[in-house]
Amino acid sequence: MSHIRIDKRNTTRRGFVREVAAGAAGVAVAGALRAALAPANEGLIAAPGPMIQAPVPGELKYRKYFTTELKPEELEIGYGAMKNMFMVFCDGDIIEGCQFFSAMLMGESATKVAGHGPHKHRDPEVLVALGTDPDHPHELGAEYIIYMGPEMEKHVVNKPSLVFIPGNFIHCPFTVTKVTRPFIFIEAQYAQKDIETSFRDLVPADMRNKYIFIDSDGSSQKGKTMPKAKMPPSAK
Ligand SMILES: [Zn+2]
């Protein structure tokens, strides 16, 4: 089995990478990883800095592209209001032009709920699961089950994974069955809003009130409250 080993000794550049990787979000910092894998003379420190134009305080032109710089009323729209569940969330209502994107940290508590019931979206989606142990980046530290197609083909996943879901393709239930270490779960749609149709009839009647089912026509949620849906708890 091939294995990429990142040497963490000595140089400032690598010291930077170590510091980033040590943080909880370290595994998600692709730029830092690229820097670590680049030849030694092309690291971040060696790169020339941009021409800096001092911004006028309080008038940052591009703050609209940062979820951290949006005002609560700009960020807390739709799922953006569910800050106890999503570590980051964005869609076209929150940042104009941005696709639907969510990332959450799933802990042991995720195994206590049935999960998302069968559904399809108008647009394709990708589901990404990442482990959080920098010393064992190829381990997920968790297991989930996802059913695919109207046939309900069962797949068990226990490694870092990307699952591609074509548009108008029935998928789920999605259920987290085991968590030995909290893991990062990302859902990204190829659309600015989630357009979703649920299929309650594909699960036994006694499970229909246990799974999450969402029906969303993709219309703007600006100025509206969240549609009622029982969502899984965030990592604890
Ligand atoms: Zn889906």
Boltz pocket constraint, residues with backbone or C-beta under 6 A from the ligand:
constraints:
  - pocket:
      binder: B
      contacts: [[A, 119], [A, 120], [A, 121], [A, 125], [A, 165], [A, 171]]
      max_distance: 6.0
